Amino acid sequence: MSAPKFPLSRRAALTALAGAAAGSALPLAAAPSANAAAPAALPAALPALPVPPAEPVAQAPGFRVPVLTDPSDPWHYAPHPAGALTTRAVAGGLEVSDGTGVLATLTTGARTVTLRGPRRWFTEQKKAVEDTFDRTPPTGGWGMSPGGGTWSHHNGVDADYSVESGRAAVTLAAGRSRYSLLPDHGIGDLYAAARFSFDKLPVGAPVSLGLVFAAQDVNNHYRARLIVTPAGEVQLVMEKELTDASTVLSGAVTVGTGFKAFDHWWVRVEKAGDVLRARAWRHVTSGVDDEPTNVWHHSVRDPEQAPDAVFRSGTVGVRGLASTGATVLPQARVYDFRIDSATWTDPPVVTHGTWVRVLPEPFDGTWTAAMEQRIHAWAGDTSPDALAYSSMYRPFAPAVTDPARQNATVLGESGYSPPLASGLREVGADFHEYMGLPWSFPSGESTGTPDPKWRGNLDCSGFVRMVYGYHLGVPMGLAEDPGARYLPRRSQWQAAASPGVVVARATDAPPPLDTLRIGDLLFWNDPDDGAVSHTGIYLGVDQHGKRRFVSSRKTPNGPTMADVGGRSIIDGTPSDLYTDTLRVIRRL
């Protein structure tokens, strides 16, 4: 089976996405999952929330769809091209201009062409995370949370934190707190919950587990703390810790009595600007389905939410504590930790008017009438390009199926791969495996029907092949191809030989970035063995002036332009993984 030209039904669907305005009918926001209770209205006892001033969408878009075209860009109201085309030889290629400036840039030996088009916003927001601790981490601790990064532990020793049989455990010590935190420090507003238990009643003093949020570190955070007393009373209190000093924001409320060993209790928190809410309920049958939706045990307002305030954003996690005086200490347990909905306060945003198209053959350096006709046609074209396709596998991208491909999903939010028993992720999902289809390649190779476990997943090289191979027609093969006729399967092979040209290459340090162009492929070395092990697509400069890329990665579990598990920039500090280990830049 070979890949025909993208059919009209899918082309129309993605054109609608690329040209969507703020009032698009596409799903712009992710609500809490179907089995999660929706946030309740603010209690009447609190003053009404102020309406925040509108922010310039170019700097901080509030939408979740990963790419949006600016409907107010003057480009939409001007002719394309604007006047006759002229050409100018530039280093390595040709620059094409019309009456308003540079329209297109072609590279000799490459298929990709950058063109001037309407301004677009590329952004990303926090996706939902649920951790059921169904793993055996290879190095102890709580291991890697699905899509949320590796849990870090603070206070105590490594042996105090463990995972087995679908639960995370914390060994408590009287008068000492224990913390497990996720690494994503950009979370602002959120709607999250955790399921807690203890294996026995405490003796001598209470024990507690707290759901931590807006945490800069263990000394600066909010928490909703579930307390179990030696008498079996269950209480919930809302607290703030600032520079290692605790403050009660809302006093302890008794939410239950008669606690017995292994009883499970949920704690829910919501942060909406400076409003903080929490509730707790006994787990009876199916977790969040038992959740009361008409009550918050705590609802407070904390003014520490100014743009430069400590608690405006932070990470989430768990705090365990046995109060001083406890003589019999239960083991604290966490059975479920979920972020149903959350937003980053400073999401990545790349804004520009560059579009990336692909020629049917490499440009040979000659300006012809046929090439002029093609650039004319592309000048006013807003059908999907490489950047639009790359966005259609990131969080909150709507799914699109293709009747011509057995109704397979060909576009839509992707994972990286299913987790292993260790909680880590294996490499292995190519573009056709995402769709669940066998494939025949121009190189003469073919595959059987993929294992269903790969469906809906793309690893880093599979993501590049999906964008440039399946959707945009760059010929592909499965094996390494020293002749550079085909885009091969693995990132190491792609870096060594692929259709197109090498833009920059280095051995022991990052290559220069002065010839980098939007749409170029980036390749990184593994810091342990020095071999190429990762690839992505350069997206452009973000709102902080940093060069940002999109790639499919294990820790975020899928394609991303965001920073969970490492900043997605190539011009940061030497401590930034993807800045330090960049070695090859290619243009297909």
LOVOTOR-246097 format. One record per atom (N, C-alpha, C): x, y, z. Coordinates in steps of 0.001 Angstrom, whole numbers, plus 500000, padded with zeros to 6 digits. Layout:
! LOVOTOR-246097
XYZ ...
! end
This chain:
! LOVOTOR-246097
500859498806500000 500000500000500000 500887501233500000 500700502091499052 501470503335499010 500580504492499385 501209505630499659 500448506778500159 500062507700499011 498776507803498671 498351508716497610 498334510147498126 498030511057497232 497901512454497631 496796512595498670 497013513501499617 496085513732500735 494687513996500200 493672513195500563 492324513350499996 491642514634500464 490641515009499722 489956516275499983 489343516306501372 488758515207501851 488074515237503144 489037515606504257 490233515006504264 491201515335505311 491791516717505082 492028517057503823 492586518377503507 491640519471503984 490337519285503727 489367520292504148 489314520404505660 489399519244506319 489330519272507788 490485520048508376 491694519827507858 492842520511508431 492916521960507980 492424522256506776 492360523656506361 491474524439507311 490385523820507755 489512524496508719 490257524801510000 491121523883510433 491902524138511635 492887525273511406 493637525200510316 494671526204510073 494082527586509895 492856527667509403 492257528975509180 491267529383510233 491230528646511348 490212528914512366 490401530272513017 489308530938513274 489349532178514049 488984531867515480 488947532907516302 488699532693517730 487356532039517979 486407532198517087 485082531616517275 484916530277516607 486042529583516355 485995528313515652 485085527313516345 484485526425515517 483639525369516078 484456524189516564 485790524203516350 486623523117516828 486649523110518352 486971521956518973 487004521901520442 488172522701520982 487885523883521518 488952524789521934 489406524565523358 488626523936524193 489017523778525584 488789522345526020 489651521894526922 489519520540527440 488855520593528796 487654520060528876 486949520003530156 487502518856530973 487213518814532281 487590517636533063 487012516379532426 487688515248532645 487253514008532024 485827513661532445 485222512780531663 483797512512531830 483454512006533221 484381511282533865 484064510747535180 484592511632536301 484969512884535992 485404513825537016 484312514845537249 484121515209538503 483108516211538824 483537517570538322 482603518310537776 482913519649537277 483079520607538449 483923521637538289 484078522609539358 482739523262539690 482481523419540971 481236524054541397 481358525559541332 480206526224541402 480206527686541383 480827528230542659 481394529414542577 481990530059543734 480909530329544768 481123529941546047 480098530174547066 479721531643547173 478464531880547508 477976533256547579 478685534061548655 479281533385549663 479956534101550742 481196534835550268 481715534434549096 482901535109548568 482479536143547545 483234537236547424 482914538209546387 483105537605545008 482412538159544047 482505537637542684 483922537780542159 484326536798541363 485656536870540764 485717538015539754 486805538784539766 486928539842538767 487154539251537391 486684539929536377 486929539502535006 488312539983534595 489233539062534250 490574539509533910 490579540301532609 491479541265532493 491565542012531240 492009541097530111 491544541386528923 491926540585527764 493423540753527498 494100539631527247 495524539689526944 495718539587525438 496748540205524904 497011540064523461 497260538603523133 496460538067522255 496544536636521974 497897536261521395 498604537195520766 499913536891520209 500925536580521302 500688537082522515 501629536848523598 501200535703524500 499931535585524773 499462534546525692 498078534073525287 497973533292524217 496656532855523762 495978531982524790 494670532158524934 493922531368525886 493343530111525269 493570529873523998 492991528711523341 493876527477523528 493284526294523333 494028525050523474 494318524386522135 493574524716521094 493906524175519779 495346524570519457 496177523636518996 497616523896518917 498070524873517844 497230525183516849 497623526175515839 496389526964515443 496559528280515296 495445529146514952 495957530243514035 495250530493512950 495621531553512015 494986532862512455 495762533933512395 495300535256512811 494321535801511778 493029535904512107 492062536381511105 492184537864510810 492903538606511657 493037540051511429 494305540421510682 495110539435510318 496340539719509576 495984540362508235 496590541501507895 496306542149506597 496559541252505402 497336540183505597 497593539236504506 496293538788503853 495249538611504635 493993538079504112 493312539033503135 493699540300503144 492994541314502349 493873541889501243 494975541201500944 495907541678499923 496035540631498820 496451541045497625 496649540075496544 497895539224496809 497876537998496281 499021537093496463 499292536359495157 500506536554494607 501541537491495068 501160538931494755 501852539866495382 501594541291495159 502543541782494071 502157541580492849 502985542024491741 503823540902491155 504658541279490176 505494540308489474 506559539730490406 506969538490490094 507994537839490892 509380538149490351 510303538367491254 511716538552490897 512538537577491729 513715537228491236 514561536266491945 515933536859492218 516559536332493261 517914536749493630 518644535544494188 519845535292493649 520653534184494140 521152534502495551 520993533546496451 521516533660497816 522351532420498089 523099532435499154 523959531311499486 523141530022499555 523447529071498694 522797527768498713 521447527694498055 520978528799497397 519655528702496812 519188529962496134 517879530215496212 517252531304495471 516190531959496345 516152533278496283 515152534043497010 514178534650496011 512884534488496265 511848534967495361 511073536083496057 510903537217495370 510207538357495962 509079538818495057 508085539476495695 507059540177494937 507144541653495317 506091542407495068 506154543841495303 506215544249496759 505968543330497691 506001543689499113 507167543068499868 508052542331499202 509217541765499877 509428540309499528 510237539646500332 510580538247500085 509332537380500247 509057536587499221 507881535725499212 508245534275499517 509372533784498976 509744532384499129 511254532250499094 511748531205499754 513173530884499714 513318529407499406 514106529110498348 514343527746497918 515803527390498171 516058526119498487 517412525636498729 517767524612497671 518889524816497007 519338523876495998 519609522517496640 518980521487496095 519133520140496626 518069519742497629 517177520663497982 516153520368498991 514755520537498397 513788519841498991 512398519963498575 511650521045499347 512027521281500591 511264522213501418 511499523652500970 510407524416500997 510408525825500600 509699526602501706 510289527693502164 509602528562503116 508941529695502352 507704530020502741 506924531042502056 506301532000503062 506071533214502606 505332534187503408 503848533870503315 503186533860504460 501759533578504499 501117534303505657 499857534008505950 499198534664507081 499839534265508397 499822535172509317 500396534961510642 499636533858511380 500404533011512071 499804531948512872 500382531953514286 499607531395515207 500052531182516572 500158529683516806 501299529236517277 501511527849517690 501689527864519205 500878527082519895 500961527092521344 500606525711521869 500674525558523183 500344524276523802 499917524533525234 499025523703525732 498603523797527120 498723522432527797 498674522476529110 498839521269529927 497755520254529613 498152519027529345 497158517974529137 496942517204530430 495842516485530497 495488515739531697 496511514645531974 496702514358533258 497637513313533686 496941512472534741 497017511154534623 496541510274535682 497604509227535971 497974509109537234 498983508134537655 498333507154538615 498255505877538195 497701504822539047 498800503945539643 500053504299539423 501214503640540032 501267502145539700 500850501825538506 500843500438538046 502180500141537358 503257500096538138 504583499906537576 505541499470538687 506708499008538260 507805498705539181 509014499494538712 509250500688539248 510347501533538759 511688500813538869 512547500949537864 513818500209537862 514816500700538905 514672501935539366 515652502483540301 515020502886541626 513875502331541964 513212502676543204 512440503967543107 511963504451544247 511151505657544254 509818505427543576 509184506514543172 507881506413542523 507992506339541002 509181506536540460 509380506387539030 508767507503538209 508438507181536952 507940508173536003 506425508152535945 505824509321536125 504377509460536008 503995509578534542 502914508937534109 502527509016532689 502269510455532248 503106510981531383 502917512321530848 503272513435531796 503758513118533004 504009514169533982 505433514276534453 506336513443533942 507718513472534372 507978512559535556 509230512522536004 509640511629537079 509408512275538438 508792511527539337 508567512004540694 509900512247541400 510010513381542096 511191513660542912 510791513617544383 511696513130545222 511391512919546632 512271513809547505 511682514336548564 512363515307549407 512135514957550877 513211514923551641 513244514544553057 513215513022553169 513836512512554176 513962511073554325 515027510515553407 515022509207553242 515966508521552360 515194507867551230 515910507415550199 515252506841549026 514311505693549402 514724504904550405 513914503738550780 512578504127551401 512389505405551749 511109505852552317 510019505978551263 510386505876549972 509429506066548880 509472504830547972 508329504204547750 508307502986546950 506985502851546221 506964501984545213 505758501673544449 505657500168544300 504485499610544584 504215498204544296 502713497962544319 502300497003543523 500898496543543514 499909497682543325 500242498638542453 499307499706542138 499155500749543213 500176500953544025 500121502012545028 501518502568545247 501566503856545582 502802504501546012 502775504582547527 503901504318548169 503952504280549628 505007505252550144 504736505797551335 505661506697552020 505824506196553449 507067505978553862 507355505618555251 507502506909556054 506674507054557065 506630508292557843 507563508213559055 507940509389559553 508725509509560785 508111510634561602 507981510421562910 507316511401563766 508000512766563676 507173513786563391 507670515142563333 508403515495562062 508409514606561084 509137514835559826 508184514739558642 508291515679557741 507456515657556541 508174514916555420 507403514362554520 507903513672553324 507175514257552113 507912514511551039 507317515105549845 507677514285548607 506709514137547718 506933513640546357 506294514643545410 507088515187544489 506616516252543599 506887515890542145 505992516330541265 506226516223539826 507053517428539361 507752517319538213 508709518366537826 508136519548537050 506855519542536751 506283520620535930 505939521820536818 506786522854536806 506604524007537684 505796525141537043 505238524922535870 504514525991535191 503011525982535400 502482525085536231 501038524920536355 500446526056537178 499449526736536628 498740527794537329 497420527270537862 496336527549537155 495031527024537554 494985525512537318 494254524823538186 494173523374538010 492961522808538723 492642521576538376 491546520796538950 492115519395539111 492496519017540347 493265517804540562 492727517043541761 493079515756541846 492606514916542947 493606513800543205 493570513264544430 494391512112544794 493619511229545757 493919509926545701 493268508958546577 494288508441547590 493988508646548877 494917508368549965 494413507239550862 495351506614551581 494992505649552614 496181505457553557 495915504779554692 496944504366555644 496682502910556005 497757502172556315 497577500741556576 497218500426558026 497151501447558874 496698501253560257 496346502607560854 495665502595561964 495416503836562697 496692504283563411 496940505590563484 498096506055564246 497827505949565744 498891505936566523 498790505965567979 499641507115568494 499073507911569395 499825508982570038 499658510342569401 499453510415568102 499296511700567407 498786511429565996 498167512432565353 497615512225564004 498692512031562938 498254511499561817 499065511439560590 498253512093559481 498933512468558414 498210513139557319 498907512923555989 498111513057554932 498598513144553561 497976514384552945 498799515188552302 498307516416551706 498493516431550208 497513516987549489 497636517226548054 498246518608547886 499480518656547381 500265519881547263 500056520479545875 499948521818545794 499818522471544489 500424523866544546 500655524458543368 501335525755543232 502644525753544006 503383524645543940 504599524485544739 505833524957543975 506539525927544565 507871526256544076 508875525222544581 508679524788545826 509502523770546465 508764523324547718 509430522534548563 508746522009549739 508482523087550779 509131524231550659 508956525309551629 508004526401551157 507484526289549932 506605527319549373 505540526643548516 504337526488549091 503269525812548356 501955525941549115 500872525543548428 499582525316549066 499415523810549262 498540523432550218 498192522023550359 496817521883550994 496100520853550557 494862520421551204 495213519130551919 495180519155553260 495746518064554053 494642517225554684 494669515926554379 493735514963554957 494381514379556213 493729514576557367 494279514178558663 493480513005559212 494165511991559734 493533510882560435 494047510882561876 493142510963562835 493505511021564247 493537509617564849 494169509462566012 494161508137566668 492757507636566981 491783508544567089 490396508134567350 489651507765566074 490310507846564920 489665507484563660 488884508608563014 489062509831563498 488397510971562880 489188511405561641 488462511788560597 489092512236559348 488772513713559163 489805514521559003 489657515967558887 490338516469557618 489909517634557146 490521518278555988 490818519729556348 492055520172556079 492463521538556377 493181522103555159 493033523408554917 493714524086553819 494827524951554406 496058524769553882 497223525452554437 498086526050553334 498899527003553760 499916527595552890 501252527519553615 502291527155552880 503640527187553447 504454528205552665 504958529193553368 505738530272552761 507045530404553513 508156530224552782 509506530243553372 509574529387554625 509036528174554521 509100527148555560 508262527471556788 507326528398556663 506418528711557761 504995528414557317 504262527590558093 502915527168557722 501870528142558243 500850528393557426 499703529215557793 498432528450557462 497490528433558386 496192527809558118 495321528811557375 494938528465556149 494057529325555364 492594529062555680 492272527829556032 490907527453556378 490999526270557324 490430526423558528 490630525473559605 490102524086559321 490545523142560131 490197521738559942 488694521514560039 488155520750559102 486750520361559058 486688518845559157 485845518346560043 485674516894560135 484817516413558968 485395515505558163 484688515006556983 484279513547557145 484728512893558245 484345511505558461 484807511011559816 484263509882560233 484660509241561479 484784507747561240 485357507050562242 485441505598562164 486427505097561135 487527505838560900 488521505386559920 489100504046560348 489193503127559391 489803501824559610 490976501657558654 491859500771559004 493015500504558149 492564500216556717 493225500841555774 493012500667554339 491744501313553813 491042502099554648 489984502945554084 490623503940553117 489942504190552000 490471505116551002 489660506409551021 490380507529550954 489751508849550899 490357509648549754 489483510361549043 489910511268547976 490014512690548519 490968513419547962 491073514862548192 491076515538546825 490204516508546659 490117517297545420 490533518734545719 491345519327544838 491657520752544950 491363521427543623 490987522684543724 490824523533542550 491495524871542841 492294525318541902 492885526653541962 492400527410540741 491708528515540968 491200529360539883 491599530792540215 492749531226539686 493274532526540064 493648532516541531 493098533451542311 493419533499543735 492398532759544592 491473532041543970 490478531263544708 490952529816544805 490973529303546038 491448527954546315 490314527171546968 490057525960546489 488970525164547038 489436523726547250 488823523074548210 489176521677548484 487983520949549078 487893519672548777 486912518809549412 487521517417549547 486904516609550401 487337515226550599 486110514333550685 486255513099550247 485142512146550335 485689510721550405 484899509876551035 485285508473551203 485131507734549879 486133506961549518 486075506117548320 485232504887548644 484113504745547933 483205503635548213 483227502602547087 482982503059545861 482876502107544757 483880502399543651 483748503535543025 484556503779541825 485197505160541811 485696505583542946 486545506766542972 485823508058542743 486175508753541658 485609510078541440 484114510029541160 483569508841540842 482123508754540675 481390508951541997 482081508742543114 481496508967544433 481575510431544846 482235511233544072 482553512604544491 481297513461544632 481140514146545761 480033515100545881 480330516331545034 479354516769544296 479576517915543413 478950519198543931 478318519131545088 477582520306545570 478206520913546820 479428520506547141 480021521031548365 481530521156548204 482059522255548730 483497522422548938 483677522612550443 484520521792551041 484761521946552473 485572523202552775 486344523646551797 487116524874551958 487032525676550663 486813526966550801 486821527874549657 487325529209550158 488538529558549763 489200530755550288 489818531536549141 490121532766549443 490809533609548474 492153534022549074 493215533825548321 494551534225548771 495105535236547785 495528536408548240 495981537451547308 497359537200546725 497992536090547069 499349535843546574 499350535376545113 498601536086544251 498461535641542873 498842536721541857 499540537748542291 500008538767541355 500977538127540366 501192538774539204 502056538148538187 503425537723538693 503969538427539698 505287538070540196 505222537364541550 504053536893541952 503888536296543269 504419534875543297 504764534407544501 505313533065544681 504341531997544226 503043532169544518 502079531105544332 501275531211543043 501686532026542114 500930532142540863 500980530833540069 502093530149540124 502222528866539437 503206527994540197 503229526734539870 504143525804540519 503793524381540144 504380523443540845 504128522046540542 503123521457541530 502862520164541386 501900519462542236 502569518231542825 501971517692543880 502533516501544486 501821516120545761 502539515388546607 501982514816547832 502918515114548992 502335515422550160 503100515591551391 502553514645552450 503434513854553052 503060512993554157 503679513505555446 502937513387556561 503423513882557843 502850513046558984 503734512639559901 503310512077561177 503629513114562240 502624513545562977 502821514609563963 503748514151565087 504432515115565685 505295514827566827 504466514171567936 504986513105568489 504263512383569533 503658511089569056 503634510868567753 503101509607567230 504035508462567607 503480507399568150 504297506257568579 504095505024567708 502934504914567117 502695503879566110 502373504590564810 503231504375563808 503108505127562560 502624504219561441 501506504522560832 501076503745559661 501933504085558448 501862503242557464 502448503557556171 501434504374555383 501869505494554823 500994506331554010 500998505815552575 499801505807551958 499689505233550620 498896506158549691 499329506190548433 498642506957547392 498291505981546276 497004505875545947 496540504896544965 496226505519543605 496018506798543591 495651507464542340 496005508931542485 496634509470541458 496944510904541449 496592511417540064 495707512425540011 495219512848538697 495121514364538607 495552514867537462 495350516266537095 494318516240535986 493067516521536317 491991516422535337 492028517567534340 492421518739534810 492492519903533941 493455520899534566 494278521537533742 495240522517534252 495688523415533107 496184524579533465 496750525490532464 498116525959532935 499007526144531974 500285526777532267 500098528292532268 500725528981533215 500616530440533253 501416531092532129 502456530427531652 503282530970530572 503486529885529519 502434529554528763 502567528489527769 503509528905526655 504162527957525997 505018528322524862 504173528871523728 504638529955523100 503936530559521968 504960530923520900 504759530433519709 505569530821518544 504640531501517564 505005532707517145 504157533507516257 504957533985515064 504503533684513857 505154534199512653 504264533922511438 504691534407510288 503949534222509048 504672533337508058 505507532419508531 506253531511507655 505512530191507501 505351529770506260 504735528481505939 505781527608505248 505683526304505409 506684525376504874 506005524403503922 506353524502502649 505813523622501608 506896522669501113 506482521637500373 507415520629499888 507232520437498387 508328520563497648 508329520342496201 508267518849495885 507737518483494708 507710517064494350 509103516494494080 510067517365493741 511455516958493500 512378518004494124 513609517650494461 514544518647494990 514763519789493990 514903520991494485 515171522157493650 516583522031493081 516701522175491753 518011522005491112 518751523319490902 518215524405491439 518892525691491335 518450526526490151 517562525979489298 517148526682488089 515728527227488246 515556528508487959 514235529147487994 513544528914486664 512417528195486694 511711527840485474 510293528394485509 509638528341484358 508249528791484292 507362527921485192 507658526616485236 506877525721486083 507057526065487563 508307526411487943 508546526782489340 507855528103489654 507875529046488727 507193530322488938 505693530105489119 505127529212488334 503703528918488462 503397528300489827 504287527425490308 504064526786491601 504129527809492729 505109528707492702 505231529726493752 504024530666493701 503550531011492511 502331531803492369 501164531121493095 501018529813492862 499902529099493468 500053529028494985 501264528798495455 501501528700496885 501325530047497602 501487531140496878 501468532460497514 500154532738498230 499055532217497732 497763532443498377 497171531197499004 497994530163499179 497514528864499632 497519528792501162 496393528468501762 496329528267503216 495963526828503576 496144525908502616 495958524498502946 497082524060503890 496931522926504556 497920522520505561 499332522415505003 500281522923505790 501696522814505461 502374521961506526 503703521902506502 504437521051507446 504174521442508890 504077522737509176 503885523182510554 502471522873511037 501483522991510147 500115522638510526 500008521148510819 500583520325509947 500547518885510189 501251518528511494 502404519151511756 503135518832512984 502325519198514214 501466520213514104 500638520627515238 499465519688515477 499088518950514448 497892518122514541 498093516803515282 499256516641515919 499487515466516759 499806515872518192 499746517170518469 500033517681519803 498753517723520657 498880517989521963 497700517968522840 496559518837522347 495342518304522458 494072518946522129 493818519068520620 494651518433519795 494351518397518365 493176517455518129 492162517877517381 491003517001517135 491358515853516204 490741514716516406 490996513535515582 490304513664514234 490975513169513179 490417513140511825 490615511727511275 489561511132510751 489660509804510154 489558509909508643 490025508859507975 490037508847506512 489300507612505998 488137507802505360 487416506649504806 488245505849503810 489163506522503108 490003505822502135 491064504969502806 491247505131504109 492214504337504877 491484503485505920 490393502868505517 489621501995506412 489158502749507662 488866504038507463 488445504917508554 489482505011509670 490747504818509321 491823504955510299 491962506413510706 492369506633511950 492673507983512404 494014508391511810 494018509484511060 495237509934510386 495772511224510988 494964511906511770 495374513114512473 494733513086513848 495397513667514828 494829513736516166 495889513518517224 495604513987518427 496575513933519528 497200512547519639 498531512512519738 499274511260519743 500004511064521057 500177509794521442 501094509438522500 502457509129521918 503386508723522771 504712508294522301 504742506773522144 504409506058523205 504310504601523166 503667504139524458 503156502910524491 502607502399525748 503720502259526783 503391502419528068 504425502263529089 504801500805529289 506063500569529634 506534499247530025 506142498976531481 506432497782531955 506139497443533347 506891498344534313 508021498886533868 508824499788534701 508242501192534773 507281501491533896 506752502842533787 507450503659532729 508608503191532244 509316503864531152 508638503504529831 509068504179528767 508437503958527459 509453503424526468 508997502487525649 509869501940524633 509751502731523341 510737502545522468 510739503200521162 510079502264520164 509289502814519226 508777501883518246 507607502257517385 506984503439517525 505763503719516779 506041504570515543 505925503968514361 506093504684513097 504738505241512664 504733506004511567 503513506684511120 502397505706510802 502709504595510124 501650503642509751 501162502864510967 502007502738511987 501577502079513222 500604502971514000 500810504291513944 499845505235514510 498455504975513929 498393504719512612 497121504482511939 496639503037512063 497538502135512461 497174500727512577 497107500010511256 497916500438510266 497836499888508909 499174499298508462 499144498227507656 500375497771507002 500784498776505943 502056498699505483 502510499710504530 503536499134503572 503464499592502304 504482499306501290 505179500606500928 506511500580500873 507309501788500693 507888501877499283 508158503104498811 508796503265497498 510131502535497393 510779502301498529 512060501590498536 511890500104498242 510637499622498202 510377498215497947 510124497411499197 510322497992500364 510081497288501623 508597497367501986 508161496464502852 506771496483503292 506691495930504699 505559496180505348 505346495705506713 504050494918506775 503893494152507822 502626493511508099 501729494443508901 500599493925509359 499692494711510194 500356494981511535 500422496237511972 501124496558513219 500426495975514445 501194495781515492 500649495413516791 499706496524517248 498492496191517673 497533497226518085 498048498150519183 499060497723519952 499546498568521044 500162499868520542 500571499906519259 501216501112518732 500207502143518230 498952501741518072 497970502643517462 497845503927518292 497840505054517602 497710506341518271 498998506845518877 500139506212518526 501438506623519061 502416506928517940 503369507825518223 504445508168517292 505717508409518094 506799507715517747 508072508077518351 508674509234517564 509878509668517910 510395510920517328 510586510827515820 511202509741515333 511412509622513887 510109509288513166 509219508538513831 507909508275513239 507103509546513070 507230510472514007 506543511767513913 507056512559512706 508364512619512508 508934513322511355 508471512671510058 508429511347510026 507992510643508822 506503510859508573 505716510956509632 504292511231509453 504083512581508781 504810513596509244 504631514950508722 505174515065507303 506462514739507135 507117514991505852 506969513845504855 506789512632505355 506656511487504465 505218511229504078 504388510864505064 503008510492504756 502206511676504215 502251512812504899 501403513933504500 501980514752503346 503293514894503273 503881515821502301 504710515137501228 504796513817501225 505274513092500052 506755512865499928 507578513150500940 508997512801500851 509101511275500852 509805510668499880 509854509205499798 510476508593501058 509920507457501494 510388506826502727 510808505387502477 511677504898503346 512065503494503388 512177503064504827 512425501782505040 512567501268506398 514024501189506835 514901500862505912 516298500618506261 517139501883506107 518348501804506643 519330502869506442 519614502991504951 519741504224504446 519894504454503009 521057505407502751 522287504887502597 523450505759502356 523297506607501099 522459506170500141 522257506935498924 521324508116499098 520730508273500271 519864509409500619 518699509568499649 518159508452499148 516984508528498280 515693508575499100 515741507954500301 514542507799501108 514779508318502527 513703508743503151 513757509133504554 513653507856505388 514749507448506055 514743506145506731 513997506173508054 513916505002508690 513077504826509862 513653505471511121 514928505350511387 515497505747512668 516138507129512595 516121507840513723 516698509189513756 518184509166513451 518911508170513908 520341508086513633 520594507941512142 519771507147511461 519906506988510018 519490508264509291 518439508909509775 518004510156509143 519086511220509215 519779511311510353 520849512303510499 522021512000509577 522305510709509387 523464510328508581 523209510524507091 522002510184506614 521711510290505182 520206510344504980 519743511476504459 518325511667504144 518231512505502883 517096512465502174 516924513362501032 517083514812501474 517774515625500679 517950517028501022 519401517381501280 519628518376502127 520978518890502358 521237519016503859 522534518962504219 522945519235505586 523108520739505748 522408521305506684 522508522742506960 523677523034507876 523863522204508893 524981522380509824 525214521055510530 526477520809510879 526842519580511578 528031519861512474 528062519243513641 529190519378514551 529400518048515253 530578517893515890 530914516621516524 530820516689518035 531497517651518638 531600517693520090 530882518876520720 530160519650519926 529452520824520441 528293521123519509 527331521937519927 526225522288519035 526729523014517786 526107522789516641 526516523479515413 526017524915515421 526553525771514546 526031527139514444 524595527139513957 523821528145514407 522398528230514085 522079529328513080 523097529988512514 522845531164511684 522168530828510368 522277529590509886 521610529212508628 520345528401508859 519933528243510112 518722527494510446 517485528157509849 516558527338509360 515333527848508772 514144527069509341 513011527736509502 511805527088510008 511472525868509139 511149524755509791 510854523512509087 512028522567508999 513257523025509342 514427522151509289 514321521041510330 514968519911510027 515043518805510982 516250518989511893 516046518728513183 517095518835514192 517390517444514734 518668517181515033 519075515876515547 519976516067516759 519692515258517801 520437515360519047 521145514055519360 522315514171520002 523051513014520466 522545512555521827 522640511265522066 522408510739523405 523584511176524277 523353511829525412 524471512310526235 525319511188526806 524821509957526807 525586508845527378 526534508212526372 526046507955525146 526924507247524204 527346508095523006 526827509324522873 527281510221521811 526685509948520447 525786508966520323 525150508664519037 523835509425518925 523451509765517687 522180510451517466 521040509565517964 520153510155518758 519069509366519335 517727510071519316 517664511298518759 516404512032518805 516343513017517647 515119513289517182 514927514247516101 513639515037516310 513582516218515715 512403517069515782 512413518085514660 511419518970514657 511236519957513588 511315521352514195 512161522209513621 512306523568514127 511046524363513816 510499525006514845 509199525675514729 509303527187514625 510327527807515231 510461529258515191 510805529818516560 510790531141516653 511178531841517880 509955532072518753 510075531769520040 508934531892520938 508836533292521529 507890533476522464 507620534798523025 508758535316523882 509710534446524228 510865534872525019 512127534985524171 511959534921522854 513106535084521961 513951533833521810 513429532658522164 514180531418522084 513697530563520915 514651529889520281 514332529017519154 513719527719519681 512503527442519279 511723526331519838 511427525294518753 511386524027519156 511113522936518214 509929522108518696 509439521256517810 508394520291518145 508950518907517865 508743517982518808 509197516606518614 508354515694519484 508410514400519208 507704513428520037 508691512848521031 508332512925522336 509268512564523393 508609511645524414 509446510871525107 508943509875526058 508300510516527284 508985511474527900 508488512001529174 507137512697529031 506954513590528052 505605514175527881 504615513198527264 505113512055526805 504290511035526152 503633511559524888 504486511937523910 503966512303522607 504544513591522073 504074514015520886 504559515257520285 504278516462521164 505266517356521273 505145518529522130 506086519619521659 505702520878521953 506614522005521794 506883522632523159 506446521935524219 506535522471525570 507727521853526307 507786522058527636 509041521872528358 509034520780529421 507990519967529525 508012518863530482 509124517898530092 510019517620531024 511125516709530735 512288517360530029 512324518670529930 513424519379529271 512891520476528375 513529521650528415 513044522780527621 513206522508526127 512155522752525371 512155522493523926 512762523662523159 513964524064523563 514666525160522897 516087524722522578 516680525346521567 518034524965521139 519040526082521327 518622527181521944 519569528280522200 519446528750523643 519341527789524556 519275528103525969 520658528088526598 520753527597527817 522025527498528525 522631526121528292 523929525958528582 524545524633528406 523889523533529225 523172523903530280 522496522891531089 521199522403530449 520714523096529428 519509522659528718 519859521491527802 519207520358528009 519535519134527284 519540519338525779 518492519973525263 518345520062523811 519165521213523201 519724522048524034 520699523027523561 522076522385523492 522431521659524532 523784521116524665 524062519959523720 523047519145523399 523312517914522645 522921517992521172 522481519154520683 522181519303519256 523457519097518441 523369518300517371 524569518022516581 524361518181515072 523166517947514547 522962517969513088 521683518734512770 521719519548511706 520537520217511167 520429519855509690 519266519366509285 519041518977507892 517825519697507333 517846519893506017 516697520439505291 516297519414504247 515078518890504352 514641517833503434 514423518368502024 
! end
